[in-house]
Amino acid sequence: MKPIQVTRSSMPAFEEYMEEIKVLWESHWLTNMGEKHKLLEAELTHYLNTPNVTLFTNGHTALECAIAALNLTGEVITTPFTFASTTHAIVRNGLKPVFCDINENDYTLDVNKLEMLITDQTSAIIPVHVYGNICNVNEIERIAKKFNLKVIYDAAHAFGITVNGEGVANFGDASMFSFHATKVFNTIEGGAVTFRNPNLRKVLNDLKNFGITGPESVEYVGGNAKMNEFQAAMGICNLRHIDDEIMKRKAVVRRYRENLSGIKGIKLCQIQLGVKSNNSYFPVVFEDYKLNRDEIYELLKEHHIIARKYFYPLTNSIDCYKDRFNSNDTPVAKYIAERVLTLPLYADLALEDVDRICEIIIECQPNKKEYLIIPNELGRTVSNKIIINS
Ligand SMILES: *Cc1c(COP(=O)(O)O)cnc(C)c1O
């Protein structure tokens, strides 16, 4: 049986992509803000329903540039329950991450623990809409205003989500989106920054192009973070199908919920009121369940189903930071990270496969087809793994 991976990249039909890139053989314009780049930027401005979008070669450098563009200093309050990228972007800008705990309902920043972390060094808050769960944006905005802090959302998981009709890209001073191959919407690799103050456009555009501001002037210490035409063309194609893809994901998520709701020891994310989800991830928390998270992970693997321990380990305990931070300072994040598993989810995941995954989780039985029970010399039985099915 073919293994089921945690995700599978969405792709347009081969012919559709070929058609889209054909003109590049006429123009010979492959990167540096070409026609495809311009078109995708305009289309995303429309799709995300936000005034200001600028594209990047990936989400991580987009976040690094957003931080640089907002001139942050000193300390930045953030979450450890995220991909390494969020913390790295802060540290690589020479800033100090200060880790705030998460709440136990949707795993976003616990706004009740936020204010006590603010010092006279704090310049910003970088929360994460983790799994596409939307942060308490109103409370974060209120606190940011009160202490004169900037807010940049890591919205890598939140593409296209709306909250009471408002596009998620409109919260905070800026948001970063990732268009990596594994995300709901992809440009192979890619990303974008959306931002409130239109004056940021120029500096963001300069930062992604070596800080070059004119034919003979380089005003910033920029990098190279430009999205190329092939990436943009992939985005233009994928954007045509995005609503359909999200709808298919929704059916998968609904099936998971039907199968796994109400089972003792299995906790699913609360559905957020007013939020139109993009169904990007399906995290499950195993709390005093028959098997623990690591055992479920191994069991699924034995059945050739690859889940992911997102987000374990926390970024405040990954190798490069563990000597500087203590994950006991964020106890809820630590608790969830030790128990959470994100299950396979992509548009074309068959509902029968969802049922099978759930059945394995519910029954906790090893993959019998692959086990042959043979007696050992002492008369006891041991199980040797011999693959007898295909
Ligand atoms: C994917 C991801 C990123 C990085 O985006 P890339 O496009 O892969 O560089 C950052 N933060 C989070 C939470 C992510 O999941």
The ligand as a Tripos MOL2 file, in Angstrom:
@<TRIPOS>MOLECULE
LIG
   15    15     1     0     0
SMALL
NO_CHARGES

@<TRIPOS>ATOM
      1 C1          6.1880   27.4530    6.7270 C.3       1 LIG1
      2 C2          6.3470   28.3770    7.8750 C.ar      1 LIG1
      3 C3          7.2520   29.4460    7.8700 C.ar      1 LIG1
      4 C4          8.2980   29.6340    6.8100 C.3       1 LIG1
      5 O1          7.8100   29.7620    5.5410 O.3       1 LIG1
      6 P1          8.7100   29.3130    4.2860 P.3       1 LIG1
      7 O2          7.8970   29.8000    3.1190 O.co2     1 LIG1
      8 O3          8.8440   27.8460    4.3310 O.co2     1 LIG1
      9 O4         10.0100   30.0200    4.3680 O.co2     1 LIG1
     10 C5          7.2440   30.3100    8.9400 C.ar      1 LIG1
     11 N1          6.4270   30.1470    9.9800 N.ar      1 LIG1
     12 C6          5.5660   29.1110   10.0460 C.ar      1 LIG1
     13 C7          4.6720   28.9950   11.2340 C.3       1 LIG1
     14 C8          5.5140   28.1830    9.0120 C.ar      1 LIG1
     15 O5          4.7060   27.1300    9.1080 O.3       1 LIG1
@<TRIPOS>BOND
     1     1     2 1
     2     2     3 ar
     3     2    14 ar
     4     3     4 1
     5     3    10 ar
     6     4     5 1
     7     5     6 1
     8     6     7 2
     9     6     8 1
    10     6     9 1
    11    10    11 ar
    12    11    12 ar
    13    12    13 1
    14    12    14 ar
    15    14    15 1
@<TRIPOS>SUBSTRUCTURE
     1 LIG1         1 GROUP 0 **** ****
